[in-house]
């Protein structure tokens, strides 16, 4: 199984560094804190803040489950024990015919968006996927209005597969287009 060695990356706009590494169950509390920040501050995430009710024990089990799966990945970017961002690659299907694919998801704390955390996570994740002997395709879904995220994904070689008009509907009834993207690794 391909692994990601911990690496340190510089942050833009204010300096500092972040360390990218595999998440462990011991990161559960810090990951929950980062998730709550991301869901509360970004309109571009699939999960609404009130829908995210995971407990620390559930988060520990979630992390352990990903770690136990040979074709799944969970990375964190951290600074001094504080999780700044997270990225996961999970298999959307357990069927053998789809085991060559993973679905990428990522979130970054509001204060660290646009500072290189997402790029650091993406670089390590794509490196992992390319080194993995069983993976051939990474997919993701992103709000069409999230132009910064789309530009980041394109910088890493992702191509749009299509747009689903009104693919996401917010509680206020507003419909948002969703772009599906893919990368062959």
Residue frames as a rotation matrix with the C-alpha (Angstrom) as fourth column:
UNK 1
0.578 0.816 0.000 0.00
0.816 -0.578 0.000 0.00
0.000 0.000 -1.000 0.00
UNK 2
-0.139 -0.591 0.795 1.24
0.516 -0.728 -0.451 3.49
0.845 0.347 0.406 -0.84
UNK 3
0.301 0.181 -0.936 1.98
0.931 -0.271 0.246 5.76
-0.209 -0.945 -0.250 2.12
UNK 4
0.609 -0.105 0.786 2.50
0.192 -0.942 -0.275 9.48
0.770 0.318 -0.553 2.57
UNK 5
-0.223 -0.747 -0.627 5.59
0.935 0.017 -0.354 10.50
0.275 -0.665 0.694 4.47
UNK 6
0.614 0.446 -0.651 5.02
0.658 -0.745 0.111 13.61
-0.435 -0.496 -0.751 6.62
UNK 7
-0.294 -0.677 0.675 6.19
0.888 -0.455 -0.070 16.78
0.354 0.579 0.735 4.88
UNK 8
-0.063 0.189 -0.980 6.36
0.605 -0.774 -0.188 20.44
-0.794 -0.605 -0.066 5.83
UNK 9
-0.096 0.158 0.983 5.02
0.934 -0.326 0.144 23.18
0.343 0.932 -0.116 3.55
UNK 10
-0.926 -0.237 -0.295 5.28
0.327 -0.894 -0.306 26.99
-0.192 -0.379 0.905 3.77
UNK 11
0.132 0.991 -0.034 2.10
0.922 -0.135 -0.364 29.02
-0.365 0.017 -0.931 4.12
UNK 12
-0.489 -0.199 0.850 1.43
0.630 -0.754 0.186 32.20
0.604 0.626 0.494 2.14
UNK 13
0.023 0.576 0.817 0.06
-0.088 -0.813 0.575 35.49
0.996 -0.085 0.032 3.50
UNK 14
0.692 0.193 0.696 1.32
-0.659 -0.224 0.718 35.63
0.294 -0.955 -0.028 7.03
UNK 15
-0.295 -0.937 -0.189 3.97
-0.797 0.350 -0.493 32.98
0.528 0.005 -0.849 6.82
UNK 16
0.101 0.231 0.968 4.24
-0.811 0.583 -0.054 29.94
-0.577 -0.779 0.246 8.97
UNK 17
-0.772 -0.369 -0.518 4.34
-0.588 0.725 0.359 26.31
0.243 0.582 -0.776 8.03
UNK 18
0.436 0.816 0.379 1.98
-0.878 0.479 -0.021 23.37
-0.198 -0.324 0.925 7.92
UNK 19
-0.750 -0.612 0.252 2.80
-0.572 0.791 0.218 19.70
-0.333 0.019 -0.943 8.20
UNK 20
0.261 0.807 -0.530 0.89
-0.939 0.341 0.056 17.22
0.226 0.482 0.846 6.02
UNK 21
-0.858 -0.497 0.135 0.55
-0.514 0.823 -0.242 13.67
0.010 -0.277 -0.961 7.28
UNK 22
-0.448 0.698 -0.559 -1.79
0.249 0.698 0.672 10.71
0.858 0.162 -0.487 7.60
UNK 23
0.030 0.553 0.833 -4.54
-0.848 -0.427 0.314 11.29
0.529 -0.716 0.456 10.15
UNK 24
-0.808 -0.188 -0.559 -4.74
0.124 0.872 -0.473 8.96
0.577 -0.451 -0.681 13.15
UNK 25
0.166 0.919 -0.357 -7.62
0.661 0.164 0.732 8.24
0.732 -0.358 -0.581 15.55
UNK 26
-0.158 -0.298 -0.941 -5.80
0.942 -0.331 -0.053 10.42
-0.295 -0.895 0.333 18.10
UNK 27
-0.973 -0.203 0.106 -6.49
0.229 -0.890 0.395 13.42
0.014 0.409 0.912 15.81
UNK 28
-0.332 0.936 0.116 -10.25
0.878 0.261 0.402 13.02
0.346 0.235 -0.908 16.21
UNK 29
0.272 0.481 -0.833 -10.89
0.792 -0.604 -0.091 16.01
-0.547 -0.635 -0.545 18.51
UNK 30
-0.434 -0.521 -0.735 -8.73
0.004 -0.817 0.576 18.38
-0.901 0.247 0.357 16.44
UNK 31
-0.947 0.134 0.291 -10.35
0.311 0.172 0.935 17.15
0.076 0.976 -0.204 13.23
UNK 32
-0.032 0.992 -0.121 -13.84
0.997 0.041 0.072 17.72
0.077 -0.119 -0.990 14.62
UNK 33
0.113 -0.006 -0.994 -12.86
0.432 -0.900 0.055 21.27
-0.895 -0.435 -0.099 15.58
UNK 34
-0.810 -0.477 -0.341 -11.58
-0.115 -0.441 0.890 21.93
-0.575 0.760 0.302 12.04
UNK 35
-0.720 0.607 0.336 -14.67
0.651 0.424 0.630 20.36
0.240 0.672 -0.700 10.48
UNK 36
0.199 0.824 -0.531 -17.01
0.913 -0.352 -0.204 22.54
-0.355 -0.444 -0.823 12.56
UNK 37
-0.212 -0.360 -0.909 -15.05
0.033 -0.932 0.362 25.63
-0.977 0.047 0.209 11.47
UNK 38
-0.973 -0.231 0.004 -15.20
0.002 0.008 1.000 24.64
-0.231 0.973 -0.008 7.80
UNK 39
-0.475 0.860 0.186 -18.91
0.846 0.388 0.365 23.73
0.242 0.331 -0.912 7.78
UNK 40
0.218 0.553 -0.804 -19.80
0.770 -0.604 -0.206 26.93
-0.600 -0.574 -0.557 9.65
UNK 41
0.001 -0.360 -0.933 -17.82
-0.066 -0.931 0.359 29.28
-0.998 0.061 -0.024 7.39
UNK 42
-0.895 -0.369 -0.252 -18.05
-0.264 -0.019 0.964 27.90
-0.360 0.929 -0.081 3.86
UNK 43
0.155 0.979 -0.131 -21.17
-0.716 0.020 -0.698 27.84
-0.681 0.202 0.704 1.69
UNK 44
0.184 -0.182 -0.966 -19.32
-0.938 0.261 -0.227 25.47
0.294 0.948 -0.122 -0.66
UNK 45
-0.887 -0.438 0.147 -19.36
-0.462 0.837 -0.292 22.28
0.005 -0.327 -0.945 1.40
UNK 46
-0.485 0.718 -0.499 -21.93
-0.065 0.540 0.839 19.52
0.872 0.439 -0.215 1.01
UNK 47
-0.215 0.366 -0.906 -22.55
0.893 0.449 -0.030 19.20
0.396 -0.815 -0.423 4.76
UNK 48
0.261 0.373 0.890 -24.49
-0.109 -0.905 0.411 21.91
0.959 -0.204 -0.196 6.57
UNK 49
-0.583 -0.618 0.528 -23.33
-0.556 -0.171 -0.814 22.76
0.593 -0.768 -0.244 10.11
UNK 50
-0.056 0.644 0.763 -26.45
-0.972 0.141 -0.190 21.32
-0.230 -0.752 0.618 11.79
UNK 51
0.793 0.326 -0.514 -26.07
-0.495 0.838 -0.232 18.06
0.355 0.438 0.826 9.87
UNK 52
-0.056 -0.909 -0.413 -22.61
-0.136 0.416 -0.899 17.38
0.989 0.006 -0.147 11.28
UNK 53
0.622 0.421 0.660 -23.25
-0.709 -0.055 0.703 15.63
0.332 -0.905 0.264 14.60
UNK 54
0.418 -0.519 -0.746 -20.30
0.181 0.852 -0.491 13.25
0.890 0.070 0.450 14.76
UNK 55
0.968 -0.151 0.201 -18.94
-0.223 -0.149 0.963 12.58
-0.115 -0.977 -0.178 18.24
UNK 56
0.138 -0.990 -0.023 -15.26
-0.983 -0.140 0.120 12.16
-0.122 0.006 -0.993 19.04
UNK 57
-0.236 -0.184 0.954 -15.70
-0.277 0.954 0.115 8.39
-0.931 -0.237 -0.276 19.36
UNK 58
0.714 0.546 0.438 -17.47
0.290 0.338 -0.895 8.26
-0.637 0.766 0.083 15.99
UNK 59
0.785 -0.501 -0.365 -14.68
-0.617 -0.579 -0.533 10.35
0.056 0.643 -0.764 14.42
UNK 60
-0.174 -0.858 0.483 -12.08
-0.818 0.399 0.414 7.97
-0.548 -0.323 -0.771 15.87
UNK 61
0.040 0.279 0.959 -13.93
0.181 0.942 -0.282 5.02
-0.983 0.185 -0.013 14.32
UNK 62
0.947 0.310 -0.089 -14.26
0.003 -0.285 -0.959 6.87
-0.322 0.907 -0.270 10.99
UNK 63
0.384 -0.888 -0.254 -10.50
-0.923 -0.378 -0.075 7.56
-0.030 0.263 -0.964 10.89
UNK 64
-0.318 -0.502 0.804 -9.68
-0.526 0.799 0.291 3.98
-0.788 -0.331 -0.519 11.88
UNK 65
0.476 0.599 0.644 -11.95
0.240 0.616 -0.750 2.68
-0.846 0.511 0.150 9.11
UNK 66
0.928 -0.197 -0.317 -10.19
-0.373 -0.439 -0.817 4.73
0.021 0.877 -0.481 6.45
UNK 67
0.039 -0.986 0.164 -6.77
-0.979 -0.005 0.204 3.70
-0.201 -0.168 -0.965 7.77
UNK 68
-0.166 -0.048 0.985 -7.80
-0.253 0.967 0.005 0.03
-0.953 -0.249 -0.172 7.56
UNK 69
0.791 0.535 0.297 -8.83
0.176 0.266 -0.948 0.31
-0.586 0.802 0.116 3.90
UNK 70
-0.072 -0.952 0.297 -6.00
0.663 0.177 0.727 -0.21
-0.745 0.250 0.618 1.41
UNK 71
-0.450 -0.073 0.890 -7.46
0.848 -0.346 0.400 2.10
0.279 0.935 0.217 -1.25
UNK 72
0.712 0.653 0.258 -8.53
0.506 -0.732 0.456 5.02
0.486 -0.194 -0.852 0.94
UNK 73
-0.448 -0.893 0.044 -6.62
0.718 -0.389 -0.577 7.99
0.532 -0.227 0.815 2.31
UNK 74
0.811 0.585 -0.025 -7.13
0.495 -0.663 0.562 10.59
0.312 -0.468 -0.827 5.02
UNK 75
-0.323 -0.940 0.109 -4.60
0.793 -0.332 -0.510 13.42
0.516 -0.079 0.853 5.34
UNK 76
0.789 0.443 -0.426 -4.45
0.595 -0.725 0.348 16.40
-0.155 -0.528 -0.835 7.65
UNK 77
-0.082 -0.759 0.646 -2.48
0.406 -0.618 -0.674 19.63
0.910 0.207 0.359 7.42
UNK 78
0.742 0.330 -0.584 -1.55
0.643 -0.105 0.759 20.80
0.189 -0.938 -0.290 10.90
UNK 79
-0.097 -0.771 0.629 0.41
-0.029 -0.630 -0.776 23.39
0.995 -0.093 0.039 12.80
UNK 80
-0.800 -0.342 0.492 1.30
-0.480 -0.128 -0.868 22.78
0.360 -0.931 -0.062 16.44
UNK 81
-0.903 0.426 0.051 -1.42
0.330 0.765 -0.554 20.15
-0.275 -0.483 -0.831 16.81
UNK 82
-0.127 0.875 -0.467 -4.14
-0.279 -0.484 -0.830 22.35
-0.952 0.025 0.305 15.28
UNK 83
-0.307 0.107 0.946 -5.72
0.794 0.577 0.192 20.85
-0.525 0.810 -0.262 12.17
UNK 84
-0.571 0.013 -0.821 -5.80
-0.277 -0.944 0.178 23.48
-0.773 0.328 0.542 9.41
UNK 85
0.037 0.576 -0.816 -7.27
-0.999 0.002 -0.044 21.30
-0.023 0.817 0.576 6.67
UNK 86
-0.227 -0.011 0.974 -8.26
-0.243 0.969 -0.045 17.75
-0.943 -0.247 -0.223 5.79
UNK 87
-0.125 0.173 -0.977 -8.43
-0.989 0.058 0.136 15.71
0.081 0.983 0.164 2.62
UNK 88
-0.148 0.084 0.985 -9.88
-0.299 0.946 -0.125 12.28
-0.943 -0.313 -0.115 2.10
UNK 89
-0.424 0.097 -0.901 -10.00
-0.865 0.253 0.434 9.91
0.270 0.963 -0.023 -0.84
UNK 90
-0.397 0.393 0.829 -12.66
-0.429 0.720 -0.546 7.24
-0.811 -0.572 -0.117 -0.43
UNK 91
-0.994 0.088 0.072 -14.04
0.109 0.565 0.818 4.58
0.032 0.820 -0.571 -2.66
UNK 92
-0.519 0.855 -0.016 -17.59
-0.849 -0.518 -0.104 5.45
-0.097 -0.040 0.994 -3.70
UNK 93
0.589 0.698 -0.407 -18.38
-0.741 0.668 0.073 1.80
0.323 0.258 0.911 -4.40
UNK 94
0.060 -0.531 0.845 -17.33
-0.680 0.598 0.424 -1.55
-0.731 -0.600 -0.325 -2.97
UNK 95
0.907 0.341 0.247 -17.81
-0.049 0.669 -0.741 -3.26
-0.418 0.660 0.624 -6.33
UNK 96
0.131 -0.919 0.373 -14.71
0.557 0.379 0.739 -4.75
-0.820 0.111 0.561 -7.96
UNK 97
0.183 -0.020 0.983 -15.42
0.971 -0.152 -0.184 -2.94
0.153 0.988 -0.009 -11.24
UNK 98
0.738 0.133 0.661 -15.11
0.129 -0.990 0.055 0.43
0.662 0.044 -0.748 -9.48
UNK 99
0.796 -0.420 -0.436 -12.21
0.528 0.130 0.839 -0.27
-0.296 -0.898 0.325 -7.11
UNK 100
-0.171 -0.880 0.444 -9.83
0.979 -0.203 -0.026 1.71
0.113 0.430 0.896 -9.35
UNK 101
-0.051 0.273 0.961 -11.66
0.271 -0.922 0.277 4.97
0.961 0.275 -0.027 -8.45
UNK 102
-0.426 0.025 -0.904 -11.63
0.895 -0.133 -0.425 7.24
-0.131 -0.991 0.034 -5.42
UNK 103
0.469 0.628 0.621 -13.72
0.579 -0.750 0.321 10.31
0.667 0.209 -0.715 -4.62
UNK 104
-0.609 -0.784 -0.120 -11.77
0.665 -0.423 -0.615 13.25
0.431 -0.455 0.779 -3.20
UNK 105
0.674 0.725 0.138 -13.13
0.508 -0.591 0.626 15.59
0.536 -0.352 -0.767 -0.54
UNK 106
-0.457 -0.877 -0.147 -11.32
0.775 -0.312 -0.549 18.46
0.436 -0.365 0.823 1.13
UNK 107
0.783 0.591 0.196 -11.93
0.428 -0.740 0.519 21.26
0.452 -0.323 -0.832 3.62
UNK 108
-0.432 -0.901 0.041 -9.73
0.671 -0.351 -0.653 24.02
0.603 -0.254 0.756 5.03
UNK 109
-0.036 0.349 -0.937 -10.29
0.886 -0.423 -0.191 26.27
-0.463 -0.836 -0.294 8.05
UNK 110
0.828 0.477 0.294 -11.51
0.560 -0.730 -0.392 29.72
0.028 0.489 -0.872 7.05
UNK 111
0.778 -0.538 -0.324 -8.41
-0.299 -0.771 0.563 31.53
-0.552 -0.341 -0.761 8.38
UNK 112
-0.211 -0.934 0.288 -6.15
-0.153 0.323 0.934 29.34
-0.966 0.153 -0.211 6.23
UNK 113
0.537 0.432 0.725 -7.98
0.661 0.318 -0.679 29.38
-0.524 0.844 -0.114 2.89
UNK 114
0.949 -0.184 0.258 -5.88
0.096 -0.608 -0.788 30.83
0.302 0.772 -0.559 0.08
UNK 115
0.580 -0.761 0.291 -2.65
-0.779 -0.414 0.471 30.27
-0.238 -0.500 -0.833 2.03
UNK 116
-0.185 -0.708 -0.682 -1.46
-0.869 0.442 -0.224 27.03
0.460 0.551 -0.696 0.42
UNK 117
-0.409 0.090 0.908 -2.99
-0.657 0.662 -0.361 24.46
-0.634 -0.744 -0.212 2.77
UNK 118
0.651 0.738 0.180 -5.22
-0.361 0.509 -0.781 23.01
-0.668 0.443 0.597 0.04
UNK 119
0.615 -0.502 -0.608 -2.33
-0.674 0.066 -0.736 22.87
0.410 0.862 -0.298 -2.42
UNK 120
-0.459 -0.808 0.369 -0.13
-0.884 0.372 -0.284 21.08
0.092 -0.456 -0.885 0.14
UNK 121
-0.107 0.510 0.853 -2.85
-0.446 0.742 -0.500 18.51
-0.889 -0.434 0.148 0.80
UNK 122
0.838 0.474 -0.271 -3.55
-0.421 0.244 -0.874 18.06
-0.348 0.846 0.404 -2.93
UNK 123
0.197 -0.850 -0.488 0.12
-0.901 0.039 -0.432 17.56
0.387 0.525 -0.758 -3.81
UNK 124
-0.663 -0.470 0.583 0.55
-0.702 0.661 -0.266 14.80
-0.260 -0.585 -0.768 -1.26
UNK 125
0.112 0.809 0.577 -2.77
-0.344 0.577 -0.741 13.12
-0.932 -0.115 0.343 -2.11
UNK 126
0.817 0.151 -0.556 -2.10
-0.573 0.109 -0.812 13.05
-0.062 0.983 0.175 -5.86
UNK 127
-0.229 -0.958 -0.174 1.38
-0.916 0.272 -0.296 11.68
0.330 0.092 -0.939 -5.19
UNK 128
-0.518 0.122 0.847 -0.21
-0.517 0.744 -0.423 8.91
-0.682 -0.657 -0.322 -3.09
UNK 129
0.547 0.826 0.135 -2.80
-0.341 0.367 -0.865 8.11
-0.765 0.427 0.482 -5.77
UNK 130
0.587 -0.384 -0.713 -0.17
-0.769 0.010 -0.639 7.95
0.252 0.923 -0.290 -8.51
UNK 131
-0.522 -0.847 0.098 1.97
-0.824 0.471 -0.316 5.60
0.222 -0.246 -0.944 -6.41
UNK 132
-0.152 0.546 0.824 -0.96
-0.603 0.609 -0.515 3.33
-0.783 -0.575 0.236 -5.61
UNK 133
-0.929 -0.370 0.030 -0.91
-0.204 0.578 0.790 0.25
-0.310 0.728 -0.612 -7.86
UNK 134
-0.570 0.766 0.296 -4.69
0.771 0.623 -0.130 -0.24
-0.284 0.155 -0.946 -7.86
UNK 135
0.218 0.693 -0.687 -5.90
0.362 -0.711 -0.603 3.32
-0.907 -0.117 -0.406 -8.48
UNK 136
-0.496 -0.341 0.799 -6.43
0.860 -0.066 0.506 4.87
-0.120 0.938 0.326 -11.88
UNK 137
-0.250 0.546 0.800 -9.03
0.424 -0.681 0.597 7.61
0.870 0.489 -0.061 -11.41
UNK 138
-0.723 0.099 -0.684 -9.64
0.606 -0.386 -0.696 10.37
-0.333 -0.917 0.219 -8.85
UNK 139
-0.214 0.733 0.646 -12.99
0.613 -0.414 0.673 12.18
0.760 0.540 -0.360 -9.05
UNK 140
-0.789 0.078 -0.609 -14.50
0.501 -0.491 -0.713 15.09
-0.354 -0.868 0.348 -7.16
UNK 141
0.135 0.855 0.501 -17.56
0.872 -0.343 0.350 17.29
0.471 0.389 -0.791 -7.10
UNK 142
-0.712 -0.437 -0.550 -17.36
0.630 -0.743 -0.225 21.04
-0.310 -0.506 0.805 -6.53
UNK 143
0.386 0.807 -0.448 -19.71
0.488 -0.590 -0.643 24.01
-0.783 0.029 -0.622 -6.56
UNK 144
0.270 -0.236 0.933 -19.46
0.924 -0.210 -0.321 25.77
0.271 0.949 0.161 -9.94
UNK 145
0.857 0.121 0.500 -19.35
0.032 -0.983 0.182 29.06
0.513 -0.140 -0.847 -8.01
UNK 146
0.778 -0.629 0.006 -16.26
0.020 0.034 0.999 27.94
-0.628 -0.777 0.039 -6.07
UNK 147
0.932 -0.357 -0.062 -13.86
-0.125 -0.157 -0.980 29.25
0.340 0.921 -0.191 -8.70
UNK 148
0.209 -0.897 0.390 -10.83
-0.975 -0.220 0.017 29.23
0.070 -0.384 -0.921 -6.36
UNK 149
0.110 -0.121 0.986 -11.25
-0.405 0.901 0.156 25.51
-0.907 -0.417 0.050 -5.68
UNK 150
0.900 0.250 0.356 -11.79
0.210 0.467 -0.859 24.75
-0.381 0.848 0.368 -9.38
UNK 151
0.702 -0.706 -0.093 -8.60
-0.570 -0.478 -0.669 26.66
0.428 0.522 -0.738 -10.26
UNK 152
-0.022 -0.702 0.712 -6.70
-0.916 0.299 0.268 24.63
-0.401 -0.646 -0.650 -7.64
UNK 153
0.370 0.224 0.902 -8.03
-0.031 0.973 -0.229 21.34
-0.929 0.057 0.367 -9.00
UNK 154
0.998 -0.014 0.056 -7.20
0.056 -0.007 -0.998 22.34
0.014 1.000 -0.006 -12.57
UNK 155
0.407 -0.908 0.094 -3.67
-0.899 -0.417 -0.133 23.26
0.160 -0.031 -0.987 -11.46
UNK 156
-0.270 -0.478 0.836 -3.28
-0.650 0.731 0.209 19.65
-0.710 -0.487 -0.508 -10.33
UNK 157
-0.937 -0.244 -0.250 -4.54
-0.341 0.485 0.805 18.31
-0.076 0.840 -0.538 -13.66
UNK 158
-0.445 0.851 0.278 -8.22
0.447 0.480 -0.754 17.73
-0.776 -0.211 -0.594 -12.96
UNK 159
-0.973 0.227 0.030 -10.53
-0.065 -0.401 0.914 18.18
0.220 0.888 0.405 -15.93
UNK 160
-0.399 0.902 0.164 -14.25
-0.736 -0.209 -0.643 18.95
-0.546 -0.377 0.748 -15.83
UNK 161
-0.901 0.203 0.382 -16.47
0.339 0.881 0.332 16.03
-0.270 0.428 -0.862 -16.78
UNK 162
-0.351 0.826 0.441 -19.68
0.548 -0.201 0.812 17.99
0.759 0.527 -0.382 -16.71
UNK 163
-0.932 0.164 0.324 -21.94
-0.341 -0.706 -0.620 20.36
0.127 -0.688 0.714 -14.84
UNK 164
-0.498 0.819 -0.285 -25.09
0.819 0.552 0.158 19.30
0.286 -0.155 -0.946 -13.06
UNK 165
-0.598 0.309 0.740 -27.41
-0.164 -0.950 0.264 22.34
0.785 0.036 0.619 -13.15
UNK 166
0.191 0.703 0.685 -29.05
-0.836 -0.250 0.489 22.82
0.515 -0.666 0.540 -9.77
UNK 167
-0.022 -0.281 -0.960 -27.18
0.056 0.958 -0.281 19.80
0.998 -0.060 -0.005 -8.41
UNK 168
-0.690 -0.191 -0.699 -27.21
0.698 0.082 -0.711 21.29
0.194 -0.978 0.077 -4.91
UNK 169
0.106 0.783 0.613 -30.12
0.196 -0.621 0.759 23.06
0.975 0.040 -0.219 -3.22
UNK 170
-0.888 -0.452 0.079 -29.64
0.067 -0.296 -0.953 25.07
0.454 -0.841 0.293 -0.04
UNK 171
-0.583 0.668 -0.463 -32.20
0.769 0.269 -0.580 25.36
-0.263 -0.694 -0.670 2.76
UNK 172
-0.421 0.411 -0.809 -33.27
-0.127 -0.909 -0.396 28.76
-0.898 -0.064 0.435 1.43
UNK 173
0.580 0.700 0.416 -34.29
0.241 0.341 -0.909 27.08
-0.778 0.628 0.029 -1.85
UNK 174
0.445 -0.475 -0.759 -31.40
-0.812 -0.571 -0.119 28.48
-0.377 0.670 -0.640 -3.90
UNK 175
0.912 -0.118 0.394 -30.09
0.259 0.909 -0.326 26.05
-0.319 0.399 0.859 -6.50
UNK 176
0.300 -0.908 -0.294 -26.36
-0.719 -0.417 0.556 25.79
-0.627 0.045 -0.778 -7.16
UNK 177
0.792 -0.101 -0.602 -24.65
-0.463 0.543 -0.700 24.14
0.398 0.833 0.383 -10.10
UNK 178
0.545 -0.602 0.584 -22.22
-0.331 0.485 0.809 21.34
-0.770 -0.634 0.065 -9.35
UNK 179
0.417 -0.526 -0.741 -19.14
-0.858 0.040 -0.512 20.53
0.299 0.850 -0.435 -11.46
UNK 180
0.873 -0.223 0.433 -17.82
0.034 0.915 0.403 16.99
-0.486 -0.337 0.807 -11.64
UNK 181
0.453 -0.814 -0.365 -14.07
-0.880 -0.342 -0.330 16.69
0.144 0.471 -0.871 -12.27
UNK 182
0.964 -0.172 0.202 -11.64
0.127 0.968 0.217 13.83
-0.233 -0.184 0.955 -12.75
UNK 183
0.264 -0.944 -0.197 -7.94
-0.957 -0.282 0.064 13.07
-0.116 0.172 -0.978 -12.88
UNK 184
0.914 -0.112 -0.389 -6.35
-0.006 0.958 -0.288 9.94
0.405 0.266 0.875 -14.37
UNK 185
0.546 -0.730 0.412 -3.39
-0.786 -0.276 0.553 8.87
-0.289 -0.626 -0.724 -12.23
